[in-house]
Amino acid sequence: MFDPDNQTNPEFKRRVFVGIGAGAAAIGSTLAAALAQTPPPAVAENDPSIHTQWVKLPTGISAYAAAPNNTTAQTPGVVMVQHIWGVDATIRDDVRRYAKQGYVTIAPELYGRNRPPSGDGVNDVNVFRPFAQKLDNLQVNGDLQAAADWIRRRSGVAPDARPPKIGVTGFCAGGSIALRQTWENPKAYDAASIFYGAVKGQLADFVTIPVCGNYGARDTGIAPEDVRAFFAALKQPHDLRIYDEAGHAFFDDTRTTYVASAATDAWARTLAFFRKYLTA
């Protein structure tokens, strides 16, 4: 779960334009307003190389999806697990980022049954704690399975067919859920990339797909020694990096926890990992 008290140096925040007025008295308010703005997306909603849509899954919830143009039955997919803020602007942007890299990507609204508010621009984590606490493991597993099935169904193949191969990824609380998928529901997926998902209570011995791990050494909620122990126990191929300069939520460029060096490297490693295990 996102820890708002574990902040990283704001100098690493990317894609934020700070407009400072000529009047010295206005500097403080202008800076505060600029930092409160959501940065422009990495991939725009109307990017001509992809198409986006909201879909209704058979389990009754909606999901945000994006795909590269001219997909085929061979096009790999990614199921993205939301963070505590839901399928907010950050998650939707990340869905489009994967689509632009060639993946049919979908992020189910796991809070959807309880009519949550939009997470866009929300900074108070307490708004979403009640929704996170209502999540049921079996129901979540079913929602994510339905998302993977949607990717394969649009390719015209059975839910257990290969290709297309599908990866699962997630951030914070969603990272923990995504990691759980690697041993509770591994037949749906072919690889996973986990961003600062809790490892306590996870069963490394039962993981049957390759796992990429992205963690911060300054994370106050996930001890690096626990992360190292979990990945050391994996019997499947894995790639772990714990970034010394980063804490929790280092990939989220809309928050002061963002660390550009860690986020850039983790993204490159994840893409390389998914290319290896989803496109081969």
C-alpha positions in Angstrom: 0.0 0.0 0.0 1.2 3.5 -0.7 2.9 5.1 2.2 2.5 8.9 2.1 5.0 9.3 4.8 7.8 7.7 2.9 8.7 10.5 0.5 11.6 10.7 -2.0 13.4 13.8 -3.1 11.0 16.0 -5.2 13.9 17.0 -7.4 13.4 13.7 -9.2 9.8 14.5 -10.1 9.4 14.4 -13.9 7.2 16.1 -16.4 6.2 18.9 -14.0 6.4 22.4 -15.3 6.8 25.0 -12.6 5.6 28.4 -13.7 6.9 31.1 -11.4 5.4 34.6 -11.8 7.3 37.8 -11.9 6.0 38.9 -8.5 8.1 37.6 -5.6 5.0 37.5 -3.4 3.3 35.1 -5.8 6.2 32.5 -5.9 5.0 30.4 -3.0 1.4 30.0 -4.2 2.4 29.5 -7.9 4.9 26.7 -7.0 2.3 25.0 -4.8 -0.3 25.1 -7.5 2.2 23.8 -10.1 3.2 20.9 -7.9 -0.4 20.0 -7.3 -1.1 19.7 -11.0 -1.2 16.3 -12.7 1.7 16.1 -15.2 0.9 15.4 -18.8 0.6 11.7 -19.7 3.5 9.8 -21.1 1.1 8.5 -23.8 -1.9 10.6 -24.7 -5.4 9.2 -24.9 -5.6 10.1 -28.6 -2.1 8.7 -29.5 -2.5 7.6 -33.2 -0.6 4.4 -32.7 -3.0 2.9 -30.2 -6.7 2.7 -29.4 -8.4 2.8 -26.0 -11.7 1.7 -24.6 -13.7 0.9 -21.4 -14.9 -2.7 -21.4 -17.4 -4.6 -19.2 -16.0 -7.8 -17.9 -18.3 -10.9 -17.3 -17.7 -10.5 -13.6 -19.7 -7.3 -13.7 -16.9 -4.7 -13.4 -15.5 -2.3 -15.9 -11.9 -2.2 -17.1 -9.8 0.3 -19.0 -8.0 -1.2 -22.0 -5.6 -0.1 -24.7 -4.1 -1.9 -27.6 -1.7 -1.2 -30.4 -3.3 -0.8 -33.8 -3.3 -3.8 -36.2 -3.1 -6.4 -33.5 -3.1 -10.1 -34.3 -3.8 -13.3 -32.4 0.0 -13.4 -31.7 0.0 -10.0 -29.9 0.9 -10.4 -26.3 -1.0 -8.9 -23.4 -0.6 -7.4 -20.0 -3.1 -7.4 -17.1 -2.4 -4.4 -14.9 -3.5 -4.5 -11.2 -4.5 -1.0 -9.9 -2.8 0.7 -7.0 -4.8 1.8 -3.9 -6.0 4.9 -5.9 -8.0 2.7 -8.3 -7.8 2.9 -12.1 -6.8 6.6 -11.9 -5.0 8.8 -14.5 -1.7 7.2 -13.6 -2.8 3.7 -14.1 -4.6 4.6 -17.4 -1.4 6.3 -18.6 0.6 3.1 -17.8 -2.0 1.0 -19.6 -1.4 3.2 -22.7 2.4 3.0 -22.2 2.3 -0.8 -22.5 0.0 -0.6 -25.5 2.4 1.7 -27.3 5.1 -0.9 -26.6 3.0 -3.5 -28.4 0.9 -5.1 -25.7 -2.9 -5.4 -25.4 -3.3 -4.1 -21.9 -6.2 -4.0 -19.5 -6.7 -2.7 -15.9 -9.9 -3.9 -14.2 -11.6 -1.6 -11.7 -11.4 -3.8 -8.7 -13.4 -1.3 -6.6 -16.1 -1.1 -9.2 -18.8 -3.0 -7.3 -18.7 -0.3 -4.5 -18.9 2.8 -6.7 -15.7 4.5 -5.6 -14.8 8.1 -6.3 -12.3 8.9 -9.0 -8.7 8.6 -7.9 -7.6 11.3 -10.3 -5.6 13.9 -8.4 -6.5 12.5 -5.0 -3.7 12.6 -2.4 -5.6 11.4 0.7 -5.0 7.7 0.9 -7.7 7.3 3.5 -10.4 8.0 0.9 -9.6 4.6 -0.6 -8.7 2.5 2.4 -12.4 1.4 2.9 -12.6 0.2 -0.7 -9.3 -1.7 -0.4 -10.4 -3.4 2.8 -13.6 -4.7 1.0 -11.6 -6.5 -1.7 -12.2 -10.3 -1.6 -9.3 -12.4 -2.7 -11.3 -14.9 -4.7 -13.4 -12.2 -6.3 -10.2 -10.3 -7.3 -8.7 -13.5 -8.7 -11.9 -13.9 -10.8 -11.8 -10.3 -12.0 -8.1 -10.6 -13.1 -8.8 -14.0 -14.7 -11.6 -12.3 -16.6 -9.3 -9.6 -17.8 -6.8 -12.2 -19.1 -9.6 -14.1 -20.7 -10.7 -10.8 -22.5 -7.3 -10.5 -24.0 -7.4 -14.0 -25.4 -11.0 -13.8 -26.4 -10.4 -10.8 -28.6 -7.7 -12.9 -30.3 -10.3 -15.6 -31.0 -8.6 -18.3 -28.9 -9.5 -20.3 -25.8 -8.8 -18.9 -22.3 -5.9 -21.2 -21.8 -4.4 -20.9 -25.3 -0.9 -19.7 -26.1 -0.3 -17.4 -28.0 -1.1 -14.8 -26.9 1.1 -14.9 -23.9 0.1 -12.6 -21.0 2.0 -10.8 -18.3 0.6 -9.5 -15.0 1.9 -6.4 -13.3 0.9 -4.1 -10.4 2.0 -1.3 -8.1 1.9 -1.0 -4.3 -1.2 -2.9 -3.1 -1.7 -4.0 -6.7 1.9 -5.2 -6.8 1.1 -7.5 -3.9 -2.0 -8.8 -5.7 -0.1 -9.3 -8.9 2.6 -11.3 -7.0 -0.2 -13.4 -5.5 -1.4 -14.2 -9.0 2.0 -15.9 -9.7 1.2 -18.7 -7.3 -2.6 -18.6 -6.9 -3.5 -18.2 -10.6 -0.3 -18.8 -12.6 -2.0 -20.7 -15.5 -3.5 -17.4 -16.7 -0.1 -15.7 -17.1 3.4 -16.3 -18.5 5.4 -13.7 -16.6 5.1 -11.0 -14.0 6.6 -7.7 -13.1 6.0 -6.5 -9.6 6.5 -3.0 -8.4 7.0 -2.7 -4.6 4.4 -5.4 -3.8 4.5 -6.9 -0.3 6.2 -10.3 -0.1 5.2 -11.3 3.4 2.7 -14.2 3.2 3.6 -14.9 -0.4 4.5 -18.5 -1.3 7.7 -18.5 -3.3 7.7 -22.3 -3.6 4.5 -22.3 -5.6 5.4 -19.7 -8.1 5.6 -21.3 -11.6 6.2 -18.3 -13.9 9.2 -15.9 -14.3 9.1 -12.8 -12.0 10.7 -9.4 -12.3 10.9 -7.4 -9.0 11.3 -3.7 -8.6 11.7 -2.3 -5.1 13.1 0.6 -3.2 15.7 0.3 -0.4 14.1 3.2 1.4 10.7 1.6 1.5 9.5 1.9 5.1 6.8 -0.8 4.7 8.7 -3.6 2.7 12.0 -4.6 4.2 14.7 -5.2 1.5 15.9 -8.3 3.4 12.4 -9.8 3.1 12.4 -9.1 -0.6 15.8 -10.7 -1.1 14.8 -13.8 0.8 11.6 -14.2 -1.2 13.3 -13.9 -4.6 16.1 -16.2 -3.5 13.6 -18.9 -2.7 12.0 -18.7 -6.2 12.6 -21.7 -8.4 11.6 -19.9 -11.6 13.7 -17.3 -13.5 13.7 -14.0 -11.8 15.2 -10.5 -12.0 15.3 -8.5 -8.8 16.6 -4.9 -8.3 16.3 -2.9 -5.1 17.1 0.7 -5.8 19.2 2.4 -3.2 17.9 5.8 -4.1 14.2 5.0 -4.0 11.4 4.4 -1.5 7.9 3.2 -2.0 5.9 4.3 -5.1 9.0 5.4 -6.9 7.4 4.8 -10.3 4.4 7.1 -9.8 5.5 10.4 -11.4 2.4 12.3 -10.0 3.7 12.1 -6.5 6.8 13.3 -4.6 7.9 9.7 -4.1 8.9 9.5 -7.8 12.5 8.8 -8.5 13.4 9.2 -12.1 16.5 7.0 -12.1 14.8 4.0 -10.5 11.6 4.4 -12.5 13.5 4.6 -15.8 15.6 1.6 -15.1 12.6 -0.5 -13.8 10.6 0.3 -16.9 13.4 -0.7 -19.2 14.0 -3.9 -17.2 10.3 -4.8 -17.3 10.0 -4.3 -21.0 13.1 -6.4 -21.6 11.7 -9.1 -19.2 8.3 -9.1 -21.0 9.9 -9.2 -24.4 11.9 -12.3 -23.3 9.0 -14.2 -21.8 5.9 -12.9 -23.6 7.0 -12.5 -27.2 9.3 -15.5 -27.7 
